[in-house]
């Protein structure tokens, strides 16, 4: 979720857009606060979880179109999702001064999921903490003041 308030925030604030080669792909959205909480518990109970593969996910898989709608329901100055092909994305970000390696990573993270199944959702966080992970709507409402800044 924090990619919305870090990596993607500049475009949201200055261009009023999320620009990615993501198409209609759905991504799993998890709050770093949930990951940190789970990590602290796992470290505290290290012997119990030692050598296990842990899958921590959020509650929902959503596209950037849905994310944009959720953001727009919490702000006054609406944004749009702009789907671009990987070559166009590379050109845009290179012109903006983004490092080539970062551009390639963003292409891989956002373009390749278009050809994969939706991510599996795990209930491990809930079993570990006794509560549900932060949902996307709650996160967006919590951070909405960042999305309206220009």
Secondary structure as UniProt FT lines:
FT   HELIX           2..5
FT   TURN            6..8
FT   HELIX           9..15
FT   STRAND          17..20
FT   TURN            23..24
FT   STRAND          27..29
FT   HELIX           32..44
FT   HELIX           46..49
FT   TURN            50..51
FT   STRAND          60..62
FT   HELIX           64..72
FT   TURN            73..74
FT   STRAND          80..83
FT   HELIX           86..95
FT   TURN            96..97
FT   HELIX           100..111
FT   HELIX           112..115
FT   HELIX           124..129
FT   HELIX           136..148
//
